[in-house]
Amino acid sequence: MKTMIIYDSKHGSTSHIAKMIGCELQFDVQLSDIQEPISLSDDFNQIIFLAPAYAGQLRKQAAAFLASHQETLLQKTLILVNTGLQFSEEKIAQQLQAIFPAALREHAELTAFAGSIIYPDKLNFFEKLILKKIFHDQRLEFPRHETDHYLDKSALDSIVQALNEQEGRTYST
Ligand SMILES: Cc1cc2nc3c(=O)[nH]c(=O)nc-3n(C[C@H](O)[C@H](O)[C@H](O)COP(=O)(O)O)c2cc1C
């Protein structure tokens, strides 16, 4: 299957995660930043879409991309990945429901939450304040340095494994 990974990223966590997935796949993928013009041509039959949640929502450009390409995305094999900081399965399920349009979620082969890599130095004053409060509410120490501690590596492994297995099946038939 010809695959494109499309990502939205404000501070680099989601773009890093997109690249991690791309590196682990046993087939070629095209990586596309949502900021750049993207052509979802018929050449690509599988799309892996990654986007972070900010204040419980996708950023404008990610939401606009899904809305304007919904019909095309419904014709493709689709994987939806949200990055973010959540500390319970219930909140993750609620967020996935809230941020991805129902039609796309129902169509997607997989909808997953991948956690986040934290880059404290890239956050502005207000963003740092908000994240500090989230960490404080969870009784967690706010990380002083870049950390992948909040990355859900097992979710990433499952995504990669599912994609590699699917490609193996496609190749062998
Ligand atoms: C101001 C702010 C608000 C955030 N709001 C949420 C949120 O509502 N839900 C969530 O899961 N994560 C939230 N996060 C965490 C980010 O989604 C997470 O760190 C993400 O991986 C960042 O991706 P990026 O670096 O690619 O922009 C928030 C982070 C900041 C700084």
The ligand as an ORCA input file, in Angstrom:
! r2SCAN-3c Opt
* xyz 0 1
  C      -1.403     24.996     26.321
  C      -1.478     23.521     26.162
  C      -2.719     22.883     26.162
  C      -2.794     21.494     26.012
  N      -4.028     20.895     26.010
  C      -4.095     19.540     25.907
  C      -5.360     18.886     25.884
  O      -6.430     19.485     25.957
  N      -5.362     17.539     25.799
  C      -4.209     16.806     25.712
  O      -4.273     15.580     25.633
  N      -3.004     17.417     25.687
  C      -2.918     18.750     25.769
  N      -1.701     19.369     25.728
  C      -0.486     18.562     25.505
  C      -0.101     18.559     24.006
  O      -1.191     18.130     23.214
  C       1.037     17.554     23.764
  O       2.182     17.955     24.483
  C       1.319     17.376     22.293
  O       2.080     16.207     22.101
  C       2.035     18.550     21.673
  O       2.280     18.296     20.329
  P       3.189     19.232     19.420
  O       4.501     19.419     20.145
  O       3.370     18.439     18.163
  O       2.464     20.510     19.204
  C      -1.609     20.735     25.865
  C      -0.368     21.391     25.853
  C      -0.291     22.756     26.004
  C       1.059     23.415     25.989
*
